[in-house]
Amino acid sequence: MSEMREDSAKVIEVFNSIQGEGVFIGTPTSFIRLPGCNLRCKWCDTKYAWTESGREISRDELLKSLWFKHVCITGGEPLINKDLEKIVDWISREKFLSIETNATVYPPFRLFFKVQFWTLSPKLKSSGAYYDKDVIKWFLKNVEDCMQLKFVIANKEDLKEALYVCQLVDVPDSVPVILQPESTQFEDYGVLNMVYYKFLGWLAEKVIESEEWRKLNVRVLPQLHKVCWGSRRGK
């Protein structure tokens, strides 16, 4: 097997869409999905990133594929990927770069000077996976002013656990906390699936009614890209 060139990297997919989650929801964004993950969440909607090795892409091809100023590197889990730092070096000077991580892996410190925003998505009980409070605290200490916490909520136990995690790591007001419904349990997730929207409404009502949630910089949001296109895979 021949080795990859220094000016190439392995990616699962590169596609241009809108950011469907978090504080930049609705923003036109270019996505780079990297292969590999250290977790196996039950409701993961990108399980193909667990096992696919990805395709080789050159630096020039990658840069030409990125249409938008906002670029999001996701996975899988990007922080375990050996090509991550190389890709960040290629694009960080030209783009507003964010990285999505499951908050179980410490990033290389040098990335902090090149990545503008971090999304930490701790996995709750319904996922069958885990979170690492020490990793979350480490991010809060080092990049508090350019990060968000995002929790996927499948049921009332998840909502309670998400609040517990926020209190455990002492999330400050400066850090947005995103709550979004888990969507794979709704087979026909889309405009016509009122069950999903009822669950979204239930989640919003629980947050509104909670004195504890009102102490946090919390936002209840759907996955906008799934509202638009369902579970269609990026190209």
HUQUI-V489899 format. One record per residue. N is the residue number from 0. PHI is phi in whole degrees, -180 to 180 (none if undefined). OMEGA is omega in whole degrees, 0 to 359 (* if undefined). Layout:
n=N phi=PHI omega=OMEGA
n=N phi=PHI omega=OMEGA
//
This chain:
n=0 phi=none omega=181
n=1 phi=-78 omega=179
n=2 phi=-79 omega=178
n=3 phi=-71 omega=175
n=4 phi=-69 omega=180
n=5 phi=-66 omega=181
n=6 phi=-95 omega=176
n=7 phi=-138 omega=181
n=8 phi=-149 omega=178
n=9 phi=-99 omega=177
n=10 phi=-133 omega=172
n=11 phi=-77 omega=181
n=12 phi=-163 omega=172
n=13 phi=-129 omega=182
n=14 phi=-150 omega=182
n=15 phi=-115 omega=186
n=16 phi=-155 omega=168
n=17 phi=-113 omega=173
n=18 phi=-72 omega=186
n=19 phi=-94 omega=187
n=20 phi=-139 omega=168
n=21 phi=77 omega=189
n=22 phi=-69 omega=179
n=23 phi=-101 omega=182
n=24 phi=-54 omega=180
n=25 phi=90 omega=182
n=26 phi=-78 omega=174
n=27 phi=-56 omega=190
n=28 phi=-143 omega=171
n=29 phi=-97 omega=184
n=30 phi=-112 omega=172
n=31 phi=-121 omega=179
n=32 phi=-101 omega=181
n=33 phi=-101 omega=181
n=34 phi=-79 omega=174
n=35 phi=100 omega=175
n=36 phi=-153 omega=180
n=37 phi=-93 omega=178
n=38 phi=-119 omega=178
n=39 phi=-137 omega=182
n=40 phi=-68 omega=182
n=41 phi=-59 omega=186
n=42 phi=-101 omega=180
n=43 phi=-54 omega=179
n=44 phi=-102 omega=175
n=45 phi=-133 omega=183
n=46 phi=-62 omega=178
n=47 phi=-62 omega=178
n=48 phi=-74 omega=178
n=49 phi=-69 omega=193
n=50 phi=-116 omega=180
n=51 phi=-69 omega=181
n=52 phi=-82 omega=179
n=53 phi=91 omega=179
n=54 phi=-112 omega=179
n=55 phi=-81 omega=179
n=56 phi=-134 omega=180
n=57 phi=-80 omega=178
n=58 phi=-57 omega=182
n=59 phi=-65 omega=179
n=60 phi=-64 omega=179
n=61 phi=-62 omega=183
n=62 phi=-63 omega=179
n=63 phi=-69 omega=183
n=64 phi=-83 omega=184
n=65 phi=-94 omega=185
n=66 phi=-80 omega=194
n=67 phi=-115 omega=178
n=68 phi=-65 omega=178
n=69 phi=-82 omega=176
n=70 phi=-128 omega=180
n=71 phi=-118 omega=174
n=72 phi=-97 omega=185
n=73 phi=-137 omega=182
n=74 phi=-151 omega=9
n=75 phi=53 omega=177
n=76 phi=-124 omega=185
n=77 phi=-60 omega=187
n=78 phi=-71 omega=174
n=79 phi=-100 omega=185
n=80 phi=-88 omega=185
n=81 phi=-69 omega=181
n=82 phi=-92 omega=186
n=83 phi=-59 omega=184
n=84 phi=-62 omega=178
n=85 phi=-62 omega=181
n=86 phi=-65 omega=178
n=87 phi=-59 omega=179
n=88 phi=-61 omega=181
n=89 phi=-66 omega=193
n=90 phi=-116 omega=191
n=91 phi=-67 omega=181
n=92 phi=-75 omega=186
n=93 phi=-104 omega=191
n=94 phi=-128 omega=167
n=95 phi=-87 omega=192
n=96 phi=-106 omega=174
n=97 phi=-123 omega=178
n=98 phi=-129 omega=175
n=99 phi=-102 omega=182
n=100 phi=-137 omega=179
n=101 phi=-84 omega=174
n=102 phi=65 omega=172
n=103 phi=-120 omega=186
n=104 phi=-130 omega=175
n=105 phi=-78 omega=181
n=106 phi=-83 omega=171
n=107 phi=-60 omega=186
n=108 phi=-61 omega=183
n=109 phi=-64 omega=179
n=110 phi=-67 omega=183
n=111 phi=-62 omega=180
n=112 phi=-86 omega=186
n=113 phi=-125 omega=181
n=114 phi=-105 omega=185
n=115 phi=-85 omega=185
n=116 phi=-154 omega=181
n=117 phi=-126 omega=172
n=118 phi=-113 omega=178
n=119 phi=-101 omega=182
n=120 phi=-122 omega=179
n=121 phi=-64 omega=184
n=122 phi=-91 omega=183
n=123 phi=-96 omega=189
n=124 phi=-58 omega=183
n=125 phi=-63 omega=182
n=126 phi=-77 omega=186
n=127 phi=77 omega=180
n=128 phi=-109 omega=185
n=129 phi=-156 omega=172
n=130 phi=-125 omega=179
n=131 phi=-123 omega=184
n=132 phi=-62 omega=181
n=133 phi=-70 omega=176
n=134 phi=-66 omega=179
n=135 phi=-60 omega=179
n=136 phi=-62 omega=180
n=137 phi=-65 omega=176
n=138 phi=-63 omega=180
n=139 phi=-59 omega=180
n=140 phi=-71 omega=189
n=141 phi=-101 omega=184
n=142 phi=-135 omega=184
n=143 phi=-54 omega=186
n=144 phi=-84 omega=181
n=145 phi=-144 omega=180
n=146 phi=-151 omega=171
n=147 phi=-140 omega=172
n=148 phi=-104 omega=181
n=149 phi=-127 omega=180
n=150 phi=-114 omega=173
n=151 phi=-93 omega=187
n=152 phi=-110 omega=180
n=153 phi=-104 omega=184
n=154 phi=-165 omega=184
n=155 phi=-67 omega=178
n=156 phi=-67 omega=176
n=157 phi=-62 omega=181
n=158 phi=-62 omega=177
n=159 phi=-63 omega=181
n=160 phi=-68 omega=179
n=161 phi=-61 omega=177
n=162 phi=-64 omega=178
n=163 phi=-60 omega=180
n=164 phi=-62 omega=180
n=165 phi=-59 omega=179
n=166 phi=-72 omega=181
n=167 phi=-62 omega=182
n=168 phi=-96 omega=177
n=169 phi=58 omega=181
n=170 phi=-66 omega=179
n=171 phi=-80 omega=180
n=172 phi=-61 omega=184
n=173 phi=-72 omega=184
n=174 phi=-101 omega=176
n=175 phi=-64 omega=175
n=176 phi=-115 omega=183
n=177 phi=-101 omega=173
n=178 phi=-116 omega=180
n=179 phi=-135 omega=180
n=180 phi=-65 omega=170
n=181 phi=-70 omega=192
n=182 phi=-105 omega=186
n=183 phi=-69 omega=178
n=184 phi=-74 omega=179
n=185 phi=-107 omega=189
n=186 phi=-59 omega=184
n=187 phi=-104 omega=183
n=188 phi=-54 omega=181
n=189 phi=166 omega=187
n=190 phi=-60 omega=186
n=191 phi=-90 omega=183
n=192 phi=-92 omega=183
n=193 phi=-72 omega=179
n=194 phi=-63 omega=178
n=195 phi=-61 omega=183
n=196 phi=-69 omega=174
n=197 phi=-65 omega=178
n=198 phi=-67 omega=176
n=199 phi=-60 omega=177
n=200 phi=-64 omega=177
n=201 phi=-59 omega=181
n=202 phi=-62 omega=179
n=203 phi=-62 omega=181
n=204 phi=-64 omega=180
n=205 phi=-63 omega=179
n=206 phi=-69 omega=180
n=207 phi=-60 omega=184
n=208 phi=-78 omega=188
n=209 phi=-92 omega=175
n=210 phi=-64 omega=182
n=211 phi=-68 omega=178
n=212 phi=-67 omega=181
n=213 phi=-67 omega=176
n=214 phi=-78 omega=184
n=215 phi=-107 omega=177
n=216 phi=-84 omega=191
n=217 phi=-101 omega=177
n=218 phi=-139 omega=176
n=219 phi=-100 omega=186
n=220 phi=-137 omega=170
n=221 phi=-84 omega=168
n=222 phi=-93 omega=189
n=223 phi=-63 omega=181
n=224 phi=-65 omega=178
n=225 phi=-79 omega=173
n=226 phi=-62 omega=182
n=227 phi=-76 omega=192
n=228 phi=-130 omega=182
n=229 phi=69 omega=184
n=230 phi=-100 omega=181
n=231 phi=-61 omega=182
n=232 phi=-76 omega=176
n=233 phi=-65 omega=182
n=234 phi=-118 omega=*
//
